[in-house]
Amino acid sequence: MTTHRMKLRQYPFQLFKEGTKTIEARLYDEKRRKVELGDTIIFQLADDKTQTFEAKVIGLLRYETFGDMFAHTDPKKFGGGDAEQMTEQMLHYYAQEEQDTHGVVGIEIAKIL
């Protein structure tokens, strides 16, 4: 099993800690292709790297685009509202061209207490 590190902004970090958010959406780029079921991820708060939590990867959802992923998976698991809203939000982080090149992944986690 491998341990990975990922940074999160304040809002998603808090949603994960509360248990409201259970899936992290990312590009399926070279770094995310290394994530496998059973791996550990140490999430760090982007503004304060001393704040962290550990999680175990319990699911990997592969799709061509964020729109496809949110249409087939409850957007609340990603910490958001409806599929259309979540898709628009992700376009602020990842261009459509990046999605077309890499695809996307939903990394389902369970916090390690």
N, C-alpha and C positions, 0 to 999 in steps of 0.2 A: 504494500500500500504506500502511496505517495502523499506527501503533504504539500499543498499549494497555498499561496497567499493572494488575496484579492482585496482591493480597497473599495470602500463604500462611502457614499456621502451620508450626511447625518440622518436624513429621513429614512432611506431604506435600511440603514444600520439599526435604527430604533425599531422599525417594523419587524425585522428579523429577531431582535432581542425580545420583543413582546410576543413573538410567535404568530403575528398576523400575516407576515410574508414567509413563504416556505420555498419559493423558487426564485433564483437569480437568473435574469435574462442577459445573455452576452452574445457577441459574435462567436461563431465557431471557428476562430482563428487558430494559428499554430499553438498558442499557449493553452487554449481551452480543449484542443484535441488530445492533450495529455491527461485530462481529467477522466478518471474512471470510477465506476461504482465501487464504493467502499473506501475511496480516498478521503483524506481529511483536508478541509480548507480552513485556514485561519483568515478570518475577515478582520480588516483593520479600518477604523474610522479614518477617512482621508485627511481630516484636519487635525487629528490627534492620534498618532500611530500607537500610543500607549493603550488606547482602548481597543480591545480585540474580543472576539469570541471564536470558538472552534465549532466546526460542524462536520458531519459525515455526509458524503454524497450517497443519496439513496435512490436517485433517479436522474436520467439524462434524456431530455426531450429534444430531438433533432428536427428542424424544419428549414425550409428555404428562406422564409422571411419571418419577421416578428408578427406581421399581420396573420400569417398562417398559424403561428404558434398560439397567439391570443384567441384566435377563432376556435381552436380545438382544445384549449385548456382554460379553466376558470381564471380570468384575469385577477381575481382577488388573491389568488395564490402568489401573484407577482407584486402584491401590495397596491393594486390600482383599481380603477373603476371598470369601465367597459372596454371591450376589445379595441374599438376605434380610438378611444382616448389613449390607451396604452401604446398602440401602434404609432400614433402621432408623437407621443412623448419620446419613444425610442429613436425617432428620426432626429431629435435634438442631439443625440449621442452618436448615432451610427447612420451614415448616409446609405441610401438605397443601393448605391454601387458596391458598398462594402458588404451588404447583405447578399447581393447577387454573386459576389466573389467567394465569400466564405460560408454562407448559410448562417444559421443561428442555433443557439442551444439554450435550453432551460435547465439549470442545474438545481435539482430538488435536493434539499438538505434536511437533516435533523440535527438540532443543536446538541452538542456534547456538554453535559452539565459538569 
